């Protein structure tokens, strides 16, 4: 049985669907699905997403013939050792979780202050995808509302907010921690093209978080980028003219991706 971290591309493409598994009938060859599946849908399982086996007996799990999951397999304390005898290939994570924990598959979820204020206290939540926590949420409010927050994917969150959730949260993937002096946050989850017109419309001193691919046009002036981008977080790939890349490197708080000049090989650069 193998287990590797899921790629961000595979996480971001998962669809937030839920299927309640039913027993196989007469020689059904297997099961293929994207999203969230609860229970055992067949003896041969191929899944992109989440397979929730909490509450399933060890004897039932032992009947699985093959298991291929690109994502997450959830077990509980009673059956967590049951996969040992299964021919399983898990490209992602095998996790043990409280049966009371809710599971969400969200390619891109923004947690706003209004959402958090409306939540009952003591939330236990597992999210697969990309989460952005709005910077206007008081850290004490997050601590009140979340007893246990787990993430497989990427979380974008303020420093004080992360401190409030320390000991209450667990991330398998990437944490992008925004500094207290961050300007207006702009996110790119997919593909972005920086043109003069686009940058002119941004607020000055913006904080740009690049999770996908950002391409900077050749005619963009360095002075315009300097005015509009106060800080840069690079989790994906950024390409453009040399002078602008050097400026972004200097303002880069976190770099887990690449800065590339057109026609050159990818170059990964550390940020100060």
C-alpha positions in Angstrom: 0.0 0.0 0.0 1.5 3.3 -1.0 0.5 6.9 0.0 1.8 10.1 -1.5 0.8 13.7 -1.2 -2.0 14.7 -3.8 -1.0 17.2 -6.4 -2.7 20.7 -6.1 -4.0 20.3 -9.6 -5.8 17.1 -8.7 -7.2 18.7 -5.6 -8.5 21.8 -7.4 -10.2 19.7 -10.1 -12.3 17.6 -7.7 -16.0 18.2 -8.0 -18.0 18.6 -4.7 -20.3 15.7 -5.3 -21.5 13.2 -2.7 -22.5 9.6 -3.3 -24.0 7.3 -0.7 -22.7 3.8 -1.5 -25.0 0.9 -1.8 -24.0 -2.8 -1.8 -23.1 -4.4 -5.1 -25.6 -6.5 -6.9 -24.7 -9.7 -8.7 -21.2 -9.4 -10.0 -21.0 -5.6 -10.4 -17.4 -5.2 -11.7 -16.4 -2.2 -9.6 -16.9 1.5 -9.0 -15.4 4.8 -10.4 -16.4 8.2 -9.1 -15.2 11.8 -8.5 -16.0 13.6 -5.3 -17.1 12.2 -1.9 -18.2 8.6 -1.5 -19.4 7.2 1.8 -19.2 3.5 2.5 -18.0 0.7 0.2 -19.5 1.0 -3.3 -17.9 -2.1 -4.8 -15.1 -4.7 -4.4 -13.0 -2.8 -7.0 -12.9 1.0 -6.3 -11.3 3.8 -8.3 -11.9 7.3 -7.0 -10.7 10.8 -7.4 -11.8 12.6 -4.2 -12.7 11.2 -0.7 -13.6 7.7 0.3 -15.3 7.9 3.7 -15.0 4.5 5.5 -15.9 5.7 8.9 -18.4 3.4 10.5 -17.6 0.5 8.1 -16.6 -2.7 9.9 -13.1 -4.1 9.4 -14.7 -7.3 8.0 -16.4 -5.3 5.3 -13.2 -3.4 4.4 -11.4 -6.7 4.1 -13.7 -7.7 1.2 -12.3 -4.9 -1.0 -10.3 -6.5 -3.8 -8.5 -3.4 -5.2 -8.5 0.3 -4.1 -7.1 3.2 -6.1 -7.7 6.6 -4.6 -6.4 9.9 -5.8 -7.3 12.0 -2.7 -8.2 11.0 0.8 -9.3 7.8 2.6 -11.1 8.4 5.9 -11.1 5.8 8.7 -12.1 5.7 12.3 -10.4 4.4 15.4 -12.2 1.0 15.1 -11.2 0.2 11.5 -8.0 2.1 11.0 -5.9 -1.0 10.7 -8.2 -2.7 8.3 -6.6 -1.5 5.1 -3.4 -3.5 5.9 -4.6 -6.5 4.0 -6.1 -4.6 1.0 -4.4 -4.1 -2.3 -4.5 -0.3 -2.0 -2.8 2.5 -3.9 -3.6 5.8 -2.3 -2.1 8.9 -4.0 -2.9 11.3 -1.2 -3.7 10.8 2.5 -5.1 8.1 4.8 -6.6 9.8 7.8 -8.3 8.8 11.0 -11.2 11.2 11.9 -14.0 11.5 14.4 -17.3 10.2 12.9 -18.8 13.5 14.0 -16.4 15.5 11.7 -18.1 16.9 8.6 -16.4 16.5 5.2 -16.4 19.0 2.4 -14.9 18.8 -1.1 -14.4 22.4 -2.3 -12.1 23.3 -5.1 -12.1 26.9 -3.9 -13.8 28.0 -0.6 -13.6 31.5 0.9 -14.5 31.6 4.6 -16.0 35.0 5.2 -16.7 36.8 8.5 -20.5 36.5 7.9 -20.1 32.7 7.4 -18.2 32.3 10.6 -20.5 34.5 12.7 -23.4 32.3 11.5 -21.8 29.0 12.5 -22.6 27.2 15.7 -19.6 27.0 18.0 -17.4 23.8 18.2 -17.2 23.0 14.5 -15.3 19.9 13.4 -14.6 20.1 9.7 -12.4 18.4 7.1 -12.0 20.3 3.8 -10.4 19.0 0.7 -9.4 21.8 -1.7 -8.3 25.4 -1.3 -9.4 27.6 1.6 -9.0 31.3 1.9 -9.8 32.8 5.4 -10.9 36.4 5.1 -8.5 38.7 7.0 -11.3 40.6 8.7 -12.3 37.6 10.8 -11.1 38.2 14.5 -8.8 35.4 15.6 -10.8 34.9 18.8 -14.0 34.2 16.7 -12.2 31.5 14.8 -11.0 29.9 18.0 -14.6 30.0 19.3 -16.2 28.4 16.2 -13.7 25.7 15.3 -12.7 22.9 17.6 -11.0 20.9 14.8 -10.2 22.1 11.3 -8.4 19.8 8.9 -7.4 20.6 5.4 -6.0 18.6 2.5 -4.9 21.1 -0.1 -4.0 24.8 0.4 -5.0 27.3 3.1 -4.5 31.1 2.8 -4.7 32.7 6.2 -3.5 35.6 8.3 -0.7 35.1 10.9 -2.9 36.0 14.0 -5.7 33.8 12.7 -3.3 30.9 12.2 -2.1 31.4 15.8 -5.7 31.2 17.1 -6.2 27.9 15.3 -2.8 26.5 16.4 -3.5 23.1 18.0 -7.0 23.1 16.5 -6.0 22.7 12.8 -4.0 20.3 10.7 -2.9 20.8 7.1 -1.7 18.2 4.6 -0.5 20.4 1.8 0.5 24.1 1.8 -0.1 26.9 4.3 0.2 30.4 3.0 0.4 32.8 6.0 -0.3 36.4 5.2 1.5 39.1 7.2 -0.3 41.7 9.3 0.6 44.5 6.9 -1.0 42.8 3.9 -2.8 45.0 1.5 -6.0 44.1 -0.3 -5.8 40.4 -1.1 -6.0 39.2 -4.8 -5.9 35.5 -5.5 -5.2 33.6 -8.7 -6.3 30.0 -8.4 -6.3 29.3 -12.1 -4.6 31.3 -14.9 -4.0 35.0 -14.8 -2.6 37.4 -17.5 -1.2 40.7 -16.2 -1.9 43.4 -18.7 -1.5 47.2 -18.3 -5.3 47.5 -18.2 -5.7 44.8 -15.5 -3.0 46.2 -13.2 -4.3 49.7 -13.5 -7.6 48.5 -12.0 -5.9 46.9 -8.9 -5.7 48.8 -5.7 -2.2 50.1 -4.8 -0.2 48.0 -2.4 -2.2 44.8 -3.2 -1.2 41.4 -1.8 -1.2 39.0 -4.7 -1.4 35.2 -4.0 -0.6 33.1 -7.0 -1.7 29.5 -6.7 -2.0 28.9 -10.4 -0.2 30.4 -13.4 0.5 34.1 -13.8 1.8 35.5 -17.1 3.1 39.1 -17.2 2.9 40.9 -20.6 6.1 42.3 -22.1 4.6 45.9 -22.3 3.8 46.1 -18.5 6.0 48.9 -17.0 8.0 47.9 -13.9 6.8 51.1 -12.2 3.1 50.0 -12.5 3.8 46.7 -10.9 5.8 48.4 -8.1 2.9 50.6 -7.3 0.2 48.0 -7.4 1.8 44.9 -5.8 2.9 45.4 -2.3 3.7 41.8 -1.5 3.6 38.6 -3.5 3.0 34.9 -2.6 4.0 32.4 -5.2 2.7 28.8 -4.9 2.4 28.2 -8.7 4.3 29.6 -11.6 5.0 33.2 -12.5 6.5 34.2 -15.9 7.4 37.5 -17.5 10.1 40.1 -18.2 13.3 39.8 -16.1 13.1 43.2 -14.4 9.5 42.5 -13.2 10.4 39.0 -12.0 13.3 40.4 -9.9 10.9 43.0 -8.4 8.4 40.3 -7.5 11.2 38.1 -6.0 12.2 41.0 -3.8 8.6 41.4 -2.6 7.9 37.6 -2.3 7.0 36.5 1.2 6.5 32.8 0.3 7.7 31.0 -2.8 6.9 27.4 -3.3 6.7 27.6 -7.1 8.8 29.1 -9.9 9.7 32.4 -11.5 10.4 31.9 -15.2 11.5 34.1 -18.1 10.0 33.1 -21.4 12.1 30.6 -23.2 14.1 29.6 -20.2 13.9 26.6 -18.0 11.9 26.8 -14.7 13.9 28.3 -11.9 12.8 28.0 -8.3 14.0 30.9 -6.2 13.9 31.3 -2.4 12.2 34.4 -1.0 13.5 36.5 1.9 
